[in-house]
Amino acid sequence: MSNETQAVPASQFMKKTLGISEAPYEAYLNYGYALLAIAGADGEVSEAEMNWLLNHQRMVGAPEELMEKYKSFDYKSAKLEDLLPKITVDVSSWSSTRSLLYHAIQMARADEDYSSEEQKAVKKAAKLLNVEDDIALALGRLVDTEENLTALRKALLRTDVLGT
């Protein structure tokens, strides 16, 4: 795609969960890059974390051609301050910084090993993103709660049962 500012329609999921109906191609690209930079701040993006990113980006409507760009992106040398200005959507009140931090926490936990290095990287990212400490803490607790609700749903619907 030659015009990186061309609007790309959001998925129904993104419309329903965030109220966003479209974003520039460049915003999808750089949102994924920013997530890689945050989740990879501990030196590695695991296979589970990369799979989380690819699945998430597909779910929100990112163009499929971006998936290969994410896989080859040099997240170790990326600078969030360069990526953030390129992340815009059609909702002026949307907080890209809070959303990035929320999704970065989810991505970092995708491999079920939210290491102390990753937690430090998320705290550092919160500071760089100017997300207040109480909001960063609440976003982490939101991810905890959502994981617990998923486990509860699986138990109630009998898709996850105790071993015998």
MIDOSE-1310 file (N, C-alpha, C; in nm, 2 decimals, decimal comma, always signed):
residues 164
msne	+0,09/-0,12/+0,00/+0,00/+0,00/+0,00/+0,09/+0,12/+0,00; +0,07/+0,21/-0,10/+0,16/+0,33/-0,11/+0,12/+0,44/-0,02; +0,00/+0,46/+0,01/-0,05/+0,57/+0,09/-0,07/+0,53/+0,24; +0,03/+0,55/+0,32/+0,03/+0,51/+0,46/-0,08/+0,58/+0,54
tqav	-0,13/+0,69/+0,49/-0,23/+0,77/+0,57/-0,37/+0,73/+0,53; -0,38/+0,64/+0,43/-0,51/+0,60/+0,38/-0,59/+0,53/+0,50; -0,71/+0,56/+0,52/-0,79/+0,50/+0,63/-0,82/+0,35/+0,60; -0,81/+0,27/+0,70/-0,84/+0,13/+0,69/-0,95/+0,11/+0,79
pasq	-1,06/+0,05/+0,74/-1,18/+0,02/+0,83/-1,14/-0,07/+0,95; -1,19/-0,04/+1,06/-1,17/-0,12/+1,18/-1,26/-0,24/+1,17; -1,22/-0,35/+1,25/-1,31/-0,47/+1,25/-1,43/-0,44/+1,34; -1,53/-0,53/+1,33/-1,64/-0,51/+1,42/-1,60/-0,52/+1,57
fmkk	-1,50/-0,60/+1,60/-1,45/-0,61/+1,73/-1,40/-0,48/+1,78; -1,32/-0,41/+1,70/-1,27/-0,28/+1,75/-1,38/-0,18/+1,76; -1,47/-0,18/+1,67/-1,59/-0,09/+1,68/-1,66/-0,11/+1,80; -1,69/-0,24/+1,84/-1,76/-0,27/+1,96/-1,69/-0,24/+2,09
tlgi	-1,56/-0,28/+2,09/-1,49/-0,27/+2,22/-1,43/-0,13/+2,24; -1,39/-0,06/+2,14/-1,33/+0,08/+2,15/-1,40/+0,19/+2,09; -1,50/+0,16/+2,01/-1,58/+0,27/+1,94/-1,50/+0,33/+1,82; -1,39/+0,26/+1,78/-1,31/+0,31/+1,67/-1,36/+0,25/+1,54
seap	-1,39/+0,33/+1,44/-1,44/+0,27/+1,31/-1,33/+0,27/+1,20; -1,22/+0,34/+1,21/-1,12/+0,34/+1,12/-0,99/+0,40/+1,17; -0,88/+0,36/+1,11/-0,75/+0,42/+1,15/-0,66/+0,42/+1,02; -0,57/+0,51/+1,01/-0,47/+0,50/+0,90/-0,39/+0,38/+0,90
yeay	-0,35/+0,33/+0,79/-0,26/+0,22/+0,77/-0,14/+0,23/+0,86; -0,08/+0,35/+0,86/+0,03/+0,38/+0,94/+0,01/+0,36/+1,09; -0,11/+0,39/+1,13/-0,15/+0,37/+1,27/-0,14/+0,23/+1,31; -0,20/+0,14/+1,23/-0,20/+0,00/+1,25/-0,05/-0,05/+1,26
lnyg	+0,02/-0,01/+1,16/+0,16/-0,05/+1,15/+0,24/-0,01/+1,28; +0,23/+0,11/+1,32/+0,31/+0,16/+1,43/+0,26/+0,12/+1,56; +0,13/+0,09/+1,57/+0,07/+0,04/+1,70/+0,14/-0,10/+1,72; +0,14/-0,18/+1,62/+0,21/-0,31/+1,63/+0,36/-0,30/+1,67
yall	+0,42/-0,20/+1,60/+0,56/-0,18/+1,63/+0,58/-0,13/+1,77; +0,50/-0,05/+1,82/+0,51/+0,00/+1,96/+0,49/-0,11/+2,06; +0,39/-0,20/+2,03/+0,37/-0,32/+2,12/+0,50/-0,40/+2,12; +0,56/-0,42/+2,01/+0,68/-0,50/+2,00/+0,79/-0,44/+2,08
aiag	+0,80/-0,31/+2,07/+0,91/-0,23/+2,14/+0,89/-0,25/+2,29; +0,77/-0,24/+2,34/+0,74/-0,25/+2,48/+0,76/-0,39/+2,53; +0,70/-0,49/+2,46/+0,71/-0,63/+2,50/+0,85/-0,68/+2,48; +0,92/-0,63/+2,39/+1,06/-0,67/+2,36/+1,16/-0,60/+2,44
adge	+1,12/-0,51/+2,53/+1,22/-0,43/+2,61/+1,30/-0,51/+2,70; +1,25/-0,64/+2,73/+1,33/-0,73/+2,81/+1,43/-0,81/+2,73; +1,44/-0,77/+2,60/+1,54/-0,84/+2,51/+1,48/-0,94/+2,42; +1,36/-0,98/+2,44/+1,30/-1,09/+2,36/+1,15/-1,08/+2,34
vsea	+1,10/-1,11/+2,23/+0,96/-1,13/+2,20/+0,94/-1,28/+2,18; +0,88/-1,35/+2,27/+0,86/-1,49/+2,26/+0,77/-1,53/+2,15; +0,76/-1,65/+2,11/+0,67/-1,70/+2,00/+0,53/-1,67/+2,05; +0,50/-1,70/+2,17/+0,36/-1,67/+2,22/+0,32/-1,53/+2,22
emnw	+0,42/-1,44/+2,25/+0,39/-1,30/+2,25/+0,37/-1,25/+2,10; +0,46/-1,30/+2,01/+0,44/-1,26/+1,87/+0,30/-1,31/+1,82; +0,27/-1,44/+1,86/+0,14/-1,49/+1,82/+0,02/-1,41/+1,87; +0,04/-1,36/+2,00/-0,06/-1,27/+2,06/-0,08/-1,15/+1,97
llnh	+0,04/-1,09/+1,93/+0,03/-0,96/+1,85/-0,04/-0,99/+1,72; +0,00/-1,09/+1,65/-0,05/-1,12/+1,52/-0,20/-1,15/+1,53; -0,25/-1,22/+1,63/-0,39/-1,25/+1,64/-0,46/-1,12/+1,68; -0,41/-1,05/+1,77/-0,47/-0,92/+1,81/-0,49/-0,83/+1,69
qrmv	-0,38/-0,81/+1,62/-0,39/-0,72/+1,50/-0,49/-0,76/+1,40; -0,49/-0,89/+1,37/-0,59/-0,94/+1,28/-0,74/-0,92/+1,34; -0,75/-0,93/+1,47/-0,88/-0,91/+1,53/-0,93/-0,77/+1,52; -0,84/-0,67/+1,52/-0,88/-0,53/+1,52/-0,89/-0,48/+1,37
gape	-0,85/-0,56/+1,28/-0,86/-0,52/+1,14/-0,74/-0,48/+1,06; -0,62/-0,50/+1,12/-0,50/-0,46/+1,06/-0,48/-0,54/+0,92; -0,44/-0,47/+0,82/-0,42/-0,54/+0,69/-0,32/-0,66/+0,71; -0,35/-0,76/+0,64/-0,27/-0,89/+0,65/-0,12/-0,87/+0,62
elme	-0,10/-0,78/+0,52/+0,04/-0,76/+0,48/+0,13/-0,71/+0,59; +0,07/-0,65/+0,70/+0,15/-0,60/+0,81/+0,21/-0,71/+0,89; +0,15/-0,83/+0,89/+0,20/-0,94/+0,98/+0,34/-0,98/+0,95; +0,39/-0,98/+0,83/+0,53/-1,00/+0,79/+0,62/-0,89/+0,84
kyks	+0,57/-0,77/+0,83/+0,64/-0,65/+0,88/+0,67/-0,66/+1,03; +0,57/-0,70/+1,10/+0,58/-0,72/+1,25/+0,69/-0,82/+1,28; +0,69/-0,93/+1,20/+0,78/-1,04/+1,23/+0,93/-1,00/+1,20; +0,95/-0,91/+1,11/+1,09/-0,87/+1,08/+1,13/-0,73/+1,14
fdyk	+1,04/-0,68/+1,22/+1,07/-0,54/+1,28/+1,18/-0,55/+1,38; +1,27/-0,46/+1,38/+1,38/-0,45/+1,48/+1,34/-0,38/+1,60; +1,26/-0,45/+1,69/+1,21/-0,39/+1,81/+1,31/-0,35/+1,91; +1,43/-0,41/+1,90/+1,53/-0,37/+2,00/+1,59/-0,23/+1,98
sakl	+1,58/-0,18/+1,86/+1,63/-0,05/+1,84/+1,52/+0,06/+1,82; +1,40/+0,01/+1,84/+1,28/+0,10/+1,82/+1,27/+0,20/+1,93; +1,22/+0,32/+1,90/+1,20/+0,42/+2,00/+1,05/+0,46/+2,00; +0,99/+0,44/+2,12/+0,85/+0,47/+2,13/+0,82/+0,61/+2,09
edll	+0,90/+0,71/+2,13/+0,88/+0,84/+2,10/+0,87/+0,87/+1,95; +0,93/+0,79/+1,86/+0,92/+0,80/+1,72/+0,79/+0,74/+1,67; +0,74/+0,63/+1,73/+0,63/+0,56/+1,69/+0,49/+0,62/+1,73; +0,49/+0,68/+1,85/+0,36/+0,73/+1,90/+0,29/+0,84/+1,82
pkit	+0,36/+0,93/+1,76/+0,29/+1,04/+1,68/+0,22/+0,98/+1,56; +0,26/+0,86/+1,52/+0,20/+0,80/+1,40/+0,08/+0,71/+1,43; +0,04/+0,71/+1,55/-0,08/+0,63/+1,59/-0,20/+0,72/+1,62; -0,29/+0,72/+1,52/-0,41/+0,81/+1,53/-0,53/+0,72/+1,49
vdvs	-0,64/+0,76/+1,54/-0,77/+0,70/+1,50/-0,88/+0,80/+1,48; -1,00/+0,76/+1,45/-1,10/+0,85/+1,42/-1,18/+0,90/+1,55; -1,13/+0,87/+1,66/-1,19/+0,91/+1,79/-1,09/+0,99/+1,87; -1,12/+1,12/+1,88/-1,02/+1,21/+1,94/-1,00/+1,19/+2,08
swss	-1,09/+1,13/+2,16/-1,08/+1,11/+2,30/-1,00/+0,98/+2,33; -0,98/+0,89/+2,23/-0,91/+0,77/+2,25/-0,77/+0,79/+2,31; -0,73/+0,72/+2,41/-0,60/+0,73/+2,46/-0,50/+0,62/+2,41; -0,42/+0,65/+2,31/-0,33/+0,55/+2,25/-0,23/+0,50/+2,36
trsl	-0,19/+0,59/+2,45/-0,09/+0,55/+2,55/-0,15/+0,45/+2,65; -0,27/+0,47/+2,69/-0,33/+0,37/+2,79/-0,36/+0,24/+2,71; -0,41/+0,25/+2,59/-0,44/+0,13/+2,51/-0,31/+0,05/+2,49; -0,21/+0,12/+2,45/-0,08/+0,05/+2,43/-0,03/-0,02/+2,55
lyha	-0,04/+0,05/+2,66/+0,01/-0,01/+2,79/-0,08/-0,13/+2,82; -0,21/-0,12/+2,81/-0,30/-0,23/+2,83/-0,26/-0,35/+2,75; -0,25/-0,33/+2,62/-0,22/-0,44/+2,52/-0,08/-0,49/+2,54; +0,02/-0,40/+2,58/+0,15/-0,45/+2,61/+0,15/-0,55/+2,73
iqma	+0,07/-0,52/+2,83/+0,06/-0,61/+2,94/+0,01/-0,74/+2,90; -0,10/-0,74/+2,82/-0,16/-0,86/+2,77/-0,05/-0,94/+2,69; +0,02/-0,87/+2,60/+0,11/-0,94/+2,51/+0,23/-1,00/+2,60; +0,28/-0,92/+2,69/+0,39/-0,97/+2,78/+0,35/-1,09/+2,86
rade	+0,22/-1,11/+2,89/+0,17/-1,22/+2,97/+0,13/-1,34/+2,88; +0,13/-1,32/+2,75/+0,08/-1,42/+2,66/+0,16/-1,56/+2,67; +0,28/-1,55/+2,71/+0,36/-1,68/+2,73/+0,35/-1,73/+2,87; +0,26/-1,68/+2,95/+0,24/-1,72/+3,09/+0,36/-1,71/+3,17
dyss	+0,45/-1,62/+3,13/+0,57/-1,59/+3,21/+0,59/-1,44/+3,21; +0,52/-1,37/+3,30/+0,53/-1,22/+3,31/+0,65/-1,20/+3,40; +0,77/-1,20/+3,34/+0,89/-1,20/+3,42/+0,91/-1,06/+3,48; +1,00/-1,05/+3,58/+1,03/-0,93/+3,65/+1,09/-0,83/+3,55
eeqk	+1,16/-0,88/+3,45/+1,22/-0,79/+3,34/+1,10/-0,73/+3,26; +1,00/-0,81/+3,23/+0,89/-0,76/+3,15/+0,81/-0,66/+3,23; +0,79/-0,69/+3,36/+0,72/-0,59/+3,45/+0,80/-0,46/+3,46; +0,93/-0,47/+3,47/+1,01/-0,34/+3,47/+0,99/-0,27/+3,34
avkk	+0,99/-0,34/+3,23/+0,98/-0,28/+3,09/+0,84/-0,21/+3,08; +0,74/-0,28/+3,13/+0,60/-0,22/+3,13/+0,60/-0,09/+3,21; +0,66/-0,09/+3,33/+0,67/+0,03/+3,42/+0,75/+0,14/+3,35; +0,86/+0,10/+3,28/+0,93/+0,20/+3,21/+0,85/+0,26/+3,09
aakl	+0,78/+0,17/+3,02/+0,69/+0,22/+2,91/+0,58/+0,31/+2,97; +0,53/+0,28/+3,08/+0,42/+0,37/+3,14/+0,48/+0,51/+3,16; +0,60/+0,51/+3,21/+0,66/+0,64/+3,24/+0,69/+0,72/+3,11; +0,74/+0,65/+3,01/+0,77/+0,71/+2,88/+0,64/+0,75/+2,81
lnve	+0,53/+0,67/+2,83/+0,40/+0,71/+2,77/+0,32/+0,81/+2,85; +0,38/+0,85/+2,97/+0,31/+0,95/+3,06/+0,18/+0,89/+3,11; +0,17/+0,76/+3,13/+0,06/+0,70/+3,20/+0,08/+0,71/+3,35; -0,01/+0,76/+3,42/+0,00/+0,78/+3,57/+0,02/+0,64/+3,63
ddia	+0,09/+0,64/+3,74/+0,11/+0,51/+3,82/-0,02/+0,44/+3,85; -0,12/+0,52/+3,90/-0,24/+0,45/+3,94/-0,32/+0,39/+3,82; -0,31/+0,46/+3,71/-0,37/+0,40/+3,59/-0,30/+0,28/+3,54; -0,16/+0,29/+3,54/-0,08/+0,17/+3,50/-0,11/+0,05/+3,59
lalg	-0,12/+0,07/+3,72/-0,16/-0,03/+3,81/-0,30/-0,09/+3,78; -0,39/+0,00/+3,76/-0,53/-0,04/+3,73/-0,54/-0,12/+3,60; -0,46/-0,08/+3,50/-0,46/-0,16/+3,37/-0,40/-0,30/+3,39; -0,30/-0,31/+3,48/-0,25/-0,45/+3,51/-0,36/-0,53/+3,58
rlvd	-0,43/-0,47/+3,68/-0,53/-0,54/+3,75/-0,65/-0,57/+3,66; -0,68/-0,49/+3,56/-0,78/-0,52/+3,46/-0,74/-0,65/+3,38; -0,62/-0,66/+3,34/-0,57/-0,78/+3,27/-0,59/-0,90/+3,36; -0,55/-0,89/+3,49/-0,56/-1,00/+3,59/-0,71/-1,04/+3,59
teen	-0,80/-0,94/+3,61/-0,94/-0,97/+3,62/-1,00/-1,04/+3,49; -0,96/-0,99/+3,38/-1,00/-1,05/+3,25/-0,95/-1,20/+3,24; -0,83/-1,22/+3,28/-0,78/-1,36/+3,28/-0,86/-1,45/+3,38; -0,89/-1,40/+3,49/-0,97/-1,47/+3,59/-1,11/-1,50/+3,54
ltal	-1,17/-1,40/+3,47/-1,31/-1,42/+3,42/-1,31/-1,52/+3,31; -1,20/-1,52/+3,23/-1,19/-1,63/+3,12/-1,18/-1,76/+3,19; -1,10/-1,78/+3,29/-1,09/-1,91/+3,36/-1,23/-1,95/+3,42; -1,30/-1,85/+3,48/-1,43/-1,88/+3,54/-1,53/-1,92/+3,43
rkal	-1,53/-1,85/+3,31/-1,61/-1,89/+3,20/-1,59/-2,03/+3,15; -1,46/-2,06/+3,14/-1,42/-2,20/+3,10/-1,47/-2,30/+3,20; -1,46/-2,27/+3,32/-1,50/-2,37/+3,43/-1,65/-2,39/+3,42; -1,73/-2,28/+3,41/-1,87/-2,28/+3,41/-1,93/-2,35/+3,28
lrtd	-1,86/-2,33/+3,17/-1,90/-2,39/+3,05/-1,84/-2,52/+3,02; -1,77/-2,57/+3,12/-1,71/-2,70/+3,12/-1,61/-2,72/+3,00; -1,54/-2,62/+2,97/-1,43/-2,63/+2,87/-1,29/-2,64/+2,94; -1,30/-2,62/+3,07/-1,18/-2,64/+3,16/-1,22/-2,71/+3,28
vlgt	-1,17/-2,83/+3,31/-1,22/-2,90/+3,42/-1,10/-2,95/+3,51; -1,12/-2,97/+3,63/-1,01/-3,02/+3,72/-0,97/-3,16/+3,67; -0,84/-3,18/+3,69/-0,78/-3,31/+3,65/-0,83/-3,42/+3,76; -0,83/-3,54/+3,72/-0,88/-3,65/+3,81/-0,76/-3,72/+3,86
